[in-house]
Structures are given as structure tokens and as C-alpha cells.
Amino acid sequence: MKRKVDYTWRLAELMAARGLHNTTDLIPLLAERDISLSRPQVYRLVNQRPERVSLMMIAALCDIFECESTDLFTTTATDARVRKTGTASPPNVVSLDRSVRPRRANILDE
């Protein structure tokens, strides 16, 4: 069965909990850890869900906020819904093969 994997990016929540309310407050903290990002890059990092983040960035953010990576993002995995195609019979439908069908009635003329 296929699984659907998703994650929630929680950097904005961590910043608010530490009293950092502007995204630009994060720039000097990242610069102390040899990561240089522009203001728009930091804004996108905080306010959007990043598709690709380097491990150095995750390590730096965990060091800044003194947290684990599980605090920075949470992951979920659920079973994907199987798409019904109409070819499989539902469990409450009886298969009408030859052994289950009734015999044909013979009508006699009298």
C-alpha cells in the first residue's frame, strides 16, 4: 500500500516563542554560524514551507533555538487512499458465476 508522507514547518512558531518577531532578526544569528542568507531568503525560510533545506541549515536552526529537529518540523505518514476503479467488486456483492445462478425454468404447455 502506498503511503503519503507530509511535514509541518514550525520555524515561525519557534521564533515567536523566543521573542523574535521579525524575520530579519534571524540574519545575524545565522551569520554567527557561517550561513549568509539575504532578507528575502530568510523571509521565505520562515514563512513558507521549504522543499529543500540543507542539513547545515537545520543544524544551525537547532543550535539557535536550542531544540531538536523534531521541534523544528513534524512529520506525518498515512496510508494513501486507494482509488476505486470500478473493476473490483465490493464485499457485499455476490459473484454470479455459473455455480450460483438459478436453473432456467421450463414452462410446459398443457
TORFI-505046 format. One record per atom (N, C-alpha, C): atom name; x, y, z; residue in three letters; residue number from 1. Coordinates in Angstrom, 2 decimals, always signed. Layout:
// residues N
 lumlo       u       v       w kese bafi
    CA       X       Y       Z  ALA  NUM
...
END
This chain:
// residues 110
 lumlo       u       v       w kese bafi
     N   +0.84   -1.18   +0.00  MET    1
    CA   +0.00   +0.00   +0.00  MET    1
     C   +0.89   +1.24   +0.00  MET    1
     N   +0.48   +2.22   -0.73  LYS    2
    CA   +1.23   +3.47   -0.80  LYS    2
     C   +1.00   +4.29   +0.45  LYS    2
     N   +2.02   +5.04   +0.82  ARG    3
    CA   +1.95   +5.91   +2.00  ARG    3
     C   +2.15   +7.35   +1.56  ARG    3
     N   +1.43   +8.24   +2.20  LYS    4
    CA   +1.56   +9.67   +1.94  LYS    4
     C   +2.36  +10.27   +3.10  LYS    4
     N   +3.48  +10.90   +2.77  VAL    5
    CA   +4.35  +11.49   +3.77  VAL    5
     C   +4.24  +13.02   +3.67  VAL    5
     N   +4.11  +13.67   +4.81  ASP    6
    CA   +3.98  +15.12   +4.84  ASP    6
     C   +4.74  +15.66   +6.05  ASP    6
     N   +4.98  +16.96   +6.06  TYR    7
    CA   +5.65  +17.57   +7.20  TYR    7
     C   +5.09  +18.96   +7.45  TYR    7
     N   +5.28  +19.43   +8.68  THR    8
    CA   +4.86  +20.77   +9.08  THR    8
     C   +6.09  +21.54   +9.52  THR    8
     N   +6.33  +22.68   +8.91  TRP    9
    CA   +7.49  +23.52   +9.20  TRP    9
     C   +7.10  +24.48  +10.31  TRP    9
     N   +7.82  +24.48  +11.42  ARG   10
    CA   +7.43  +25.23  +12.60  ARG   10
     C   +8.44  +26.31  +13.00  ARG   10
     N   +9.21  +26.82  +12.05  LEU   11
    CA  +10.23  +27.82  +12.38  LEU   11
     C   +9.60  +29.11  +12.90  LEU   11
     N   +8.50  +29.55  +12.32  ALA   12
    CA   +7.86  +30.79  +12.77  ALA   12
     C   +7.39  +30.66  +14.22  ALA   12
     N   +6.89  +29.48  +14.60  GLU   13
    CA   +6.45  +29.26  +15.98  GLU   13
     C   +7.63  +29.32  +16.95  GLU   13
     N   +8.76  +28.72  +16.55  LEU   14
    CA   +9.95  +28.74  +17.41  LEU   14
     C  +10.47  +30.16  +17.58  LEU   14
     N  +10.43  +30.94  +16.50  MET   15
    CA  +10.89  +32.33  +16.58  MET   15
     C   +9.99  +33.13  +17.51  MET   15
     N   +8.68  +32.95  +17.39  ALA   16
    CA   +7.75  +33.70  +18.24  ALA   16
     C   +7.91  +33.30  +19.71  ALA   16
     N   +8.17  +32.04  +19.97  ALA   17
    CA   +8.36  +31.59  +21.34  ALA   17
     C   +9.62  +32.18  +21.96  ALA   17
     N  +10.62  +32.49  +21.14  ARG   18
    CA  +11.88  +33.07  +21.63  ARG   18
     C  +11.87  +34.60  +21.59  ARG   18
     N  +10.77  +35.19  +21.15  GLY   19
    CA  +10.66  +36.65  +21.12  GLY   19
     C  +11.23  +37.28  +19.86  GLY   19
     N  +11.50  +36.49  +18.84  LEU   20
    CA  +11.97  +37.03  +17.56  LEU   20
     C  +10.75  +37.21  +16.65  LEU   20
     N  +10.31  +38.45  +16.51  HIS   21
    CA   +9.08  +38.70  +15.75  HIS   21
     C   +9.35  +39.20  +14.34  HIS   21
     N  +10.57  +39.53  +14.02  ASN   22
    CA  +10.92  +39.95  +12.66  ASN   22
     C  +11.82  +38.88  +12.05  ASN   22
     N  +11.61  +38.60  +10.78  THR   23
    CA  +12.44  +37.60  +10.12  THR   23
     C  +13.88  +38.07  +10.01  THR   23
     N  +14.10  +39.38   +9.97  THR   24
    CA  +15.46  +39.90   +9.85  THR   24
     C  +16.26  +39.69  +11.13  THR   24
     N  +15.60  +39.41  +12.25  ASP   25
    CA  +16.32  +39.11  +13.49  ASP   25
     C  +17.11  +37.82  +13.40  ASP   25
     N  +16.74  +36.98  +12.46  LEU   26
    CA  +17.40  +35.69  +12.30  LEU   26
     C  +18.71  +35.80  +11.51  LEU   26
     N  +18.88  +36.86  +10.72  ILE   27
    CA  +20.06  +37.01   +9.86  ILE   27
     C  +21.36  +37.04  +10.66  ILE   27
     N  +21.50  +37.86  +11.71  PRO   28
    CA  +22.78  +37.85  +12.44  PRO   28
     C  +23.03  +36.54  +13.18  PRO   28
     N  +21.97  +35.89  +13.63  LEU   29
    CA  +22.14  +34.61  +14.32  LEU   29
     C  +22.65  +33.53  +13.37  LEU   29
     N  +22.18  +33.57  +12.13  LEU   30
    CA  +22.68  +32.63  +11.13  LEU   30
     C  +24.10  +32.99  +10.70  LEU   30
     N  +24.40  +34.29  +10.66  ALA   31
    CA  +25.75  +34.73  +10.27  ALA   31
     C  +26.79  +34.29  +11.29  ALA   31
     N  +26.42  +34.21  +12.57  GLU   32
    CA  +27.34  +33.71  +13.59  GLU   32
     C  +27.72  +32.25  +13.34  GLU   32
     N  +26.88  +31.54  +12.59  ARG   33
    CA  +27.13  +30.12  +12.31  ARG   33
     C  +27.56  +29.91  +10.87  ARG   33
     N  +28.12  +30.95  +10.25  ASP   34
    CA  +28.67  +30.93   +8.88  ASP   34
     C  +27.63  +30.60   +7.82  ASP   34
     N  +26.41  +31.05   +8.02  ILE   35
    CA  +25.37  +30.90   +6.99  ILE   35
     C  +24.90  +32.29   +6.63  ILE   35
     N  +25.11  +32.66   +5.38  SER   36
    CA  +24.71  +34.00   +4.94  SER   36
     C  +23.54  +33.88   +3.97  SER   36
     N  +22.43  +34.47   +4.35  LEU   37
    CA  +21.23  +34.50   +3.53  LEU   37
     C  +20.76  +35.94   +3.40  LEU   37
     N  +20.13  +36.23   +2.28  SER   38
    CA  +19.58  +37.57   +2.07  SER   38
     C  +18.24  +37.68   +2.82  SER   38
     N  +17.75  +38.91   +2.91  ARG   39
    CA  +16.47  +39.12   +3.59  ARG   39
     C  +15.33  +38.34   +2.95  ARG   39
     N  +15.20  +38.35   +1.60  PRO   40
    CA  +14.11  +37.55   +1.00  PRO   40
     C  +14.26  +36.04   +1.24  PRO   40
     N  +15.50  +35.56   +1.26  GLN   41
    CA  +15.71  +34.13   +1.52  GLN   41
     C  +15.29  +33.76   +2.94  GLN   41
     N  +15.62  +34.60   +3.89  VAL   42
    CA  +15.24  +34.34   +5.28  VAL   42
     C  +13.72  +34.43   +5.43  VAL   42
     N  +13.11  +35.39   +4.75  TYR   43
    CA  +11.65  +35.53   +4.80  TYR   43
     C  +10.98  +34.25   +4.28  TYR   43
     N  +11.46  +33.74   +3.14  ARG   44
    CA  +10.89  +32.51   +2.59  ARG   44
     C  +11.16  +31.32   +3.50  ARG   44
     N  +12.32  +31.29   +4.12  LEU   45
    CA  +12.65  +30.19   +5.04  LEU   45
     C  +11.70  +30.16   +6.23  LEU   45
     N  +11.34  +31.33   +6.73  VAL   46
    CA  +10.49  +31.41   +7.92  VAL   46
     C   +9.02  +31.23   +7.57  VAL   46
     N   +8.55  +31.89   +6.53  ASN   47
    CA   +7.12  +31.97   +6.26  ASN   47
     C   +6.58  +30.97   +5.26  ASN   47
     N   +7.43  +30.26   +4.55  GLN   48
    CA   +6.96  +29.27   +3.60  GLN   48
     C   +7.52  +27.91   +3.98  GLN   48
     N   +6.90  +26.89   +3.46  ARG   49
    CA   +7.38  +25.52   +3.69  ARG   49
     C   +8.51  +25.23   +2.71  ARG   49
     N   +9.73  +25.09   +3.20  PRO   50
    CA  +10.83  +24.84   +2.27  PRO   50
     C  +10.78  +23.41   +1.72  PRO   50
     N  +11.08  +23.28   +0.44  GLU   51
    CA  +11.12  +21.97   -0.18  GLU   51
     C  +12.49  +21.32   +0.01  GLU   51
     N  +13.54  +22.13   -0.03  ARG   52
    CA  +14.90  +21.62   +0.14  ARG   52
     C  +15.62  +22.50   +1.15  ARG   52
     N  +16.11  +21.87   +2.21  VAL   53
    CA  +16.87  +22.58   +3.24  VAL   53
     C  +18.11  +21.76   +3.51  VAL   53
     N  +19.25  +22.43   +3.56  SER   54
    CA  +20.49  +21.70   +3.82  SER   54
     C  +20.56  +21.27   +5.29  SER   54
     N  +21.32  +20.24   +5.54  LEU   55
    CA  +21.48  +19.77   +6.92  LEU   55
     C  +22.22  +20.80   +7.76  LEU   55
     N  +23.11  +21.57   +7.13  MET   56
    CA  +23.80  +22.63   +7.87  MET   56
     C  +22.82  +23.69   +8.36  MET   56
     N  +21.83  +24.00   +7.53  MET   57
    CA  +20.80  +24.98   +7.91  MET   57
     C  +19.96  +24.44   +9.07  MET   57
     N  +19.55  +23.18   +8.99  ILE   58
    CA  +18.77  +22.59  +10.07  ILE   58
     C  +19.58  +22.54  +11.36  ILE   58
     N  +20.87  +22.18  +11.23  ALA   59
    CA  +21.73  +22.14  +12.42  ALA   59
     C  +21.89  +23.53  +13.03  ALA   59
     N  +22.05  +24.55  +12.18  ALA   60
    CA  +22.20  +25.92  +12.68  ALA   60
     C  +20.91  +26.39  +13.37  ALA   60
     N  +19.76  +26.09  +12.78  LEU   61
    CA  +18.50  +26.49  +13.39  LEU   61
     C  +18.27  +25.77  +14.72  LEU   61
     N  +18.64  +24.49  +14.77  CYS   62
    CA  +18.51  +23.76  +16.04  CYS   62
     C  +19.45  +24.32  +17.10  CYS   62
     N  +20.64  +24.79  +16.68  ASP   63
    CA  +21.58  +25.39  +17.62  ASP   63
     C  +21.07  +26.76  +18.10  ASP   63
     N  +20.50  +27.54  +17.20  ILE   64
    CA  +20.00  +28.86  +17.56  ILE   64
     C  +18.87  +28.74  +18.58  ILE   64
     N  +17.94  +27.85  +18.34  PHE   65
    CA  +16.76  +27.74  +19.20  PHE   65
     C  +16.90  +26.67  +20.28  PHE   65
     N  +18.08  +26.04  +20.34  GLU   66
    CA  +18.37  +25.02  +21.34  GLU   66
     C  +17.26  +23.97  +21.38  GLU   66
     N  +17.00  +23.39  +20.22  CYS   67
    CA  +15.92  +22.41  +20.10  CYS   67
     C  +16.41  +21.23  +19.26  CYS   67
     N  +15.58  +20.24  +19.15  GLU   68
    CA  +15.84  +19.09  +18.30  GLU   68
     C  +15.20  +19.34  +16.94  GLU   68
     N  +15.58  +18.53  +15.98  SER   69
    CA  +15.00  +18.68  +14.64  SER   69
     C  +13.51  +18.35  +14.65  SER   69
     N  +13.07  +17.50  +15.58  THR   70
    CA  +11.64  +17.18  +15.67  THR   70
     C  +10.83  +18.37  +16.16  THR   70
     N  +11.47  +19.33  +16.83  ASP   71
    CA  +10.78  +20.55  +17.23  ASP   71
     C  +10.68  +21.53  +16.06  ASP   71
     N  +11.62  +21.44  +15.15  LEU   72
    CA  +11.66  +22.35  +14.01  LEU   72
     C  +10.66  +21.94  +12.94  LEU   72
     N  +10.49  +20.67  +12.73  PHE   73
    CA   +9.47  +20.19  +11.79  PHE   73
     C   +8.91  +18.87  +12.30  PHE   73
     N   +7.63  +18.68  +12.07  THR   74
    CA   +6.98  +17.44  +12.46  THR   74
     C   +6.58  +16.69  +11.20  THR   74
     N   +6.73  +15.40  +11.23  THR   75
    CA   +6.40  +14.59  +10.06  THR   75
     C   +5.20  +13.71  +10.35  THR   75
     N   +4.44  +13.43   +9.30  THR   76
    CA   +3.31  +12.52   +9.39  THR   76
     C   +3.35  +11.58   +8.19  THR   76
     N   +2.93  +10.36   +8.41  ALA   77
    CA   +2.83   +9.38   +7.33  ALA   77
     C   +1.52   +8.63   +7.48  ALA   77
     N   +0.71   +8.65   +6.44  THR   78
    CA   -0.58   +7.98   +6.47  THR   78
     C   -0.72   +7.11   +5.23  THR   78
     N   -1.61   +6.16   +5.30  ASP   79
    CA   -1.90   +5.33   +4.13  ASP   79
     C   -2.64   +6.16   +3.10  ASP   79
     N   -2.20   +6.06   +1.86  ALA   80
    CA   -2.87   +6.79   +0.78  ALA   80
     C   -4.17   +6.08   +0.44  ALA   80
     N   -5.17   +6.84   +0.08  ARG   81
    CA   -6.44   +6.24   -0.30  ARG   81
     C   -6.28   +5.52   -1.62  ARG   81
     N   -6.83   +4.35   -1.69  VAL   82
    CA   -6.79   +3.59   -2.93  VAL   82
     C   -7.93   +4.08   -3.80  VAL   82
     N   -7.61   +4.42   -5.02  ARG   83
    CA   -8.62   +4.93   -5.93  ARG   83
     C   -9.47   +3.79   -6.44  ARG   83
     N  -10.77   +3.94   -6.33  LYS   84
    CA  -11.67   +2.89   -6.79  LYS   84
     C  -11.77   +2.95   -8.31  LYS   84
     N  -11.57   +1.80   -8.93  THR   85
    CA  -11.57   +1.75  -10.39  THR   85
     C  -12.87   +1.23  -10.97  THR   85
     N  -13.66   +0.57  -10.15  GLY   86
    CA  -14.91   +0.03  -10.64  GLY   86
     C  -14.78   -1.39  -11.15  GLY   86
     N  -13.57   -1.92  -11.22  THR   87
    CA  -13.38   -3.29  -11.69  THR   87
     C  -13.44   -4.29  -10.55  THR   87
     N  -13.11   -3.87   -9.36  ALA   88
    CA  -13.16   -4.78   -8.22  ALA   88
     C  -14.57   -4.76   -7.63  ALA   88
     N  -15.06   -5.93   -7.27  SER   89
    CA  -16.42   -5.99   -6.72  SER   89
     C  -16.38   -5.68   -5.23  SER   89
     N  -17.35   -4.91   -4.77  PRO   90
    CA  -17.43   -4.60   -3.34  PRO   90
     C  -17.71   -5.89   -2.55  PRO   90
     N  -17.45   -5.89   -1.25  PRO   91
    CA  -17.60   -7.12   -0.47  PRO   91
     C  -19.04   -7.59   -0.31  PRO   91
     N  -20.03   -6.74   -0.52  ASN   92
    CA  -21.42   -7.16   -0.31  ASN   92
     C  -22.11   -7.57   -1.61  ASN   92
     N  -21.38   -7.72   -2.71  VAL   93
    CA  -21.95   -8.12   -3.99  VAL   93
     C  -21.60   -9.58   -4.25  VAL   93
     N  -22.62  -10.38   -4.59  VAL   94
    CA  -22.42  -11.80   -4.85  VAL   94
     C  -21.96  -11.98   -6.29  VAL   94
     N  -20.94  -12.79   -6.47  SER   95
    CA  -20.46  -13.10   -7.80  SER   95
     C  -21.48  -14.02   -8.49  SER   95
     N  -21.87  -13.72   -9.72  LEU   96
    CA  -22.88  -14.51  -10.43  LEU   96
     C  -22.22  -15.46  -11.42  LEU   96
     N  -21.40  -16.32  -10.92  ASP   97
    CA  -20.80  -17.32  -11.79  ASP   97
     C  -21.81  -18.46  -12.00  ASP   97
     N  -21.48  -19.43  -12.81  ARG   98
    CA  -22.42  -20.48  -13.19  ARG   98
     C  -22.91  -21.33  -12.01  ARG   98
     N  -22.10  -21.55  -11.02  SER   99
    CA  -22.50  -22.43   -9.93  SER   99
     C  -23.53  -21.78   -9.01  SER   99
     N  -23.63  -20.48   -8.99  VAL  100
    CA  -24.55  -19.80   -8.09  VAL  100
     C  -25.86  -19.43   -8.79  VAL  100
     N  -25.86  -19.34  -10.10  ARG  101
    CA  -27.06  -18.91  -10.82  ARG  101
     C  -28.19  -19.94  -10.71  ARG  101
     N  -29.42  -19.49  -10.67  PRO  102
    CA  -30.55  -20.43  -10.62  PRO  102
     C  -30.71  -21.14  -11.98  PRO  102
     N  -31.31  -22.31  -11.92  ARG  103
    CA  -31.55  -23.04  -13.16  ARG  103
     C  -32.72  -22.40  -13.89  ARG  103
     N  -32.65  -22.46  -15.19  ARG  104
    CA  -33.71  -21.90  -16.02  ARG  104
     C  -34.95  -22.76  -15.90  ARG  104
     N  -36.10  -22.11  -15.77  ALA  105
    CA  -37.37  -22.84  -15.65  ALA  105
     C  -37.89  -23.29  -17.01  ALA  105
     N  -38.43  -24.49  -17.07  ASN  106
    CA  -39.08  -25.00  -18.29  ASN  106
     C  -40.57  -24.86  -18.12  ASN  106
     N  -41.21  -24.15  -19.02  ILE  107
    CA  -42.65  -23.96  -18.95  ILE  107
     C  -43.29  -24.97  -19.92  ILE  107
     N  -44.20  -25.79  -19.42  LEU  108
    CA  -44.84  -26.83  -20.21  LEU  108
     C  -46.24  -26.36  -20.63  LEU  108
     N  -46.56  -26.58  -21.86  ASP  109
    CA  -47.92  -26.27  -22.35  ASP  109
     C  -48.85  -27.41  -21.96  ASP  109
     N  -49.98  -27.16  -21.40  GLU  110
    CA  -50.92  -28.22  -21.05  GLU  110
     C  -52.17  -28.12  -21.82  GLU  110
END
